[in-house]
């Protein structure tokens, strides 16, 4: 179903040019006008479809950006937690080792 949307003068001119370019010998002006109107409707429908596709692409891109943003922030927080909780003994070993080195340098 075609909706009643106003067709721009530019679209009407394009349709008329196309209709004249494809005009057959012996074709009347009225027939050419009818062909131009059909072309106008086709151009309007095409533009409407392209706008709908562009809106869908924008929605998809927005969802992908939101998903990507949430995914990139989540693993960093869990990675940091895993790193700090998986090696709680490392700082203590380093502290003990530094005390031993300090004590050994004091005594010898």
PyMOL commands that set and color helices and strands:
alter all, ss='L'
color gray80, all
select helices_A, chain A and resi 9-21+29-86+90-107
alter helices_A, ss='H'
color red, helices_A
deselect
rebuild
show_as cartoon
